[in-house]
Amino acid sequence: MSPLLILILLSGITENQGDSSIPFVSFDPNWATVFTKESVTLTCNVDPPEPRDQSYYWYKDNNFIRMYQKSFKIDNPIVKYGGRYQCQISKGNKSEAVRLQVSHGWLALKVPAFVFEGDELYVSCAGYPGYSARDAVLYKDNKVIGSSPSDADFLVGRANMATSGLYRCTRQVKDGVIYYNYASEEYIFVRELFSKPVMEVNLNHPTEGDHMTITCDTKLSPRRATTELQFVFYRNGHNVQGFSFSNEYDVSSVQLGDSGKYTCEVRTKKQTVEKRSNEINIQVTELFSRPVMKVNKNPLTEGDHMSITCDTKLSPHRETTELQFAFYRNGHNVMGFSLSKQYGVSSVELGNSGKYSCEVRTKSNTVQKRSNEINIQVAAQQASKVTVRLEPPQGQIYAGEKLEVFCSVDKVADSLTFSWCKHNELHCEGKTARSKEQHFVVEAVPEDYSEEYQCIVTREYTQDSIRSTKIKISVSVRLPLLTVSLKEVAVGDIVVLLCESKSRFFPKEYQFYHMEDFLGSIKGDQKAAAQFNVTITSLTMAGPFICVVQNNVFSPKSEGVTLFVMEPVENATISPGIDVLEVMMEHSLCLTCSVAKGTNPSFLWFYNNEKVENFHVSGLYQVEYESEKILCVDPVQQHHAGIYQCQASNQLPHNKTFIAKSHIVTITITERSYAVMGIGITLALPILVVVMALLLYKFSNATSLSFFFCHFCPPSPGGSCSNTPARQQETARHQEMDRDSSWEQNQYIDAPMEDPANEKDVCYTYIDIKPTPKGPSVPTSEQGEGSVTYAVVKSSAIQGGPKSIVYENFNAK
């Protein structure tokens, strides 16, 4: 940018100081530079707006151009259209000249024609219209402040005076197939939105009682004449008048306390620009000095003459000011305002004792000053000892109950004031009478009444007081009462907690807890009890439950309430967990019923949809029924075939019953054939040898094996049976198999050991669960079910020796 252009812009700093209606020129779009292929609209703005038929006159470089409308548009301007434009209304002043620059270059840095403090400043590094441009970089005073590979517009930020400076941008503009580097620069001058405020005061030396006005003056730029400004005033750094649209601070009657260092601050409504004035020191002169009390004699005796004088001194500059005087004893007026500065009593009495003060004021009451107190005493006879009697005695009482206090003295000198006071408190309940005793009643003692109290007896005239000994009042608080709708509940039940406040204070809030866990709260409703519903989610919610009543004084807590919580039965199942079970005749069979959840469940068994106990009682079947949970049949006969089901239930004490039924198990009975078994064993022996060889081969290659073990339990004198050796062998075998990570883990279940005296058939059972092999020749289910092999050893075979052991296996899927 040329130095000439900078000088031209700087020359526009000085604003017109004349009429506020001076017009100003604006561009749309608001850029001081346009390309020859663009357009721009010039508008002549006036505040307030002129009539519609108003004539406008336009000038370029101080030469009149034939334009008479408010706005006109220039399309595709040529370079010579650039210049300094002004407008004028009728015979008014010309507007400030605004420079328009028309560019035919490849690149132009576009900036606003005018920038003021607080403006959001945007600039545009624009390439010539119709040509592609890229990689814009913006500089201020040769420092990079922004860059963009594609956008031309940059937000510089909120403008302030420091934003002024020389801005330059560089960008590549494409001409044909090649991008060329270009640069453009402009100087941006940020103008003041408003001037720094200056404070003025209407009085050079204000005196107490004067009217003082402080003005905070500033001047807006004519281009922003409609901007709303707010003003605030400070004294010694403290706010004395908050932000408002008034630039004046008024004190109708200035006092000494109004002295200090004053400043004002001006800001825009949106707080984008803030400016503070310099300090001015204002000292208020005293109109008259603070009065001083003088008494002719102190202490006095009844019958003496008393004279009190109230002295003050007027300012030499206001010696003609008329003053008025008033006198007070113990804060009560004893002589109204008058021109006399003396108060006298020819013959004092006991009642003349007290704390005296005087007050001086101007006739217009603009200035008032009061003296310090002086204590004047008239000698008098002292009162006797004070005693106190309480009902109930000893001061032990519940909140809300009635308390009676009897305060008495031995003899009466004159009128006495009896006061029942909380220790160290100034406000007491008092009664005045010419008697030896006074009766105080507290109809409903509040919870916060606990404290030490005294009875204070004061002579009416002398104000001499004597006190009783300190008396301790203890107030006990009645706890809230918590009740529940049910004390025996099941998981899932809803229990209603009812909290009743026993306090005389209205509860603000009821809070409910389970142990230390907060459950919820309810706003207090006068004295009504609060109801809160709790869902029992687990056995751990037995309690205790408590409630807390919040009031303005205390937060009493109820006694804890504990519930009996029962868990309903769920998911009854029969073990073994298969739906169809094939059992050999003469064998023993035991089914176990269990539940996934449930407190103290009871069990019932059904055979073909009838209760098993009916058959047991009738003797039609040999059914063993143990502890309700296990159903045993020994030995199994054909008539035991059928469908079996168990039912679990439990019950709350108030006859609420929960029932869970198991799945149905179908039992089929097959007859055993020893002849066929013998032939099968004979034929299977060679095959067994081959299979064992294959199994050993697979074992050596770390593949899955299934073994069947049985530990024989011959009868012992103690009648006990132990399967520990077999279990230890099996555990050791599994530990060896675990060392090979590829070994498939077999799952097995040890059958319960039975007493040989009961002649049970099964001593040991091994169950092997393996996934069903999947292949083209083996059908599989969608769930990928496994196969289960059960191995059973008959105890009856043990008597024949090892050679007569019979293994019975059956599979289930």
Disulfide bonds with the S-S distance in Angstrom:
Cys44-Cys87 2.10
Cys125-Cys169 2.21
Cys216-Cys264 2.01
Cys310-Cys358 2.01
Cys407-Cys455 1.43
Cys421-Cys428 1.97
Cys499-Cys547 2.09
Cys590-Cys632 2.24
Cys593-Cys646 2.04
Cys713-Cys721 2.19
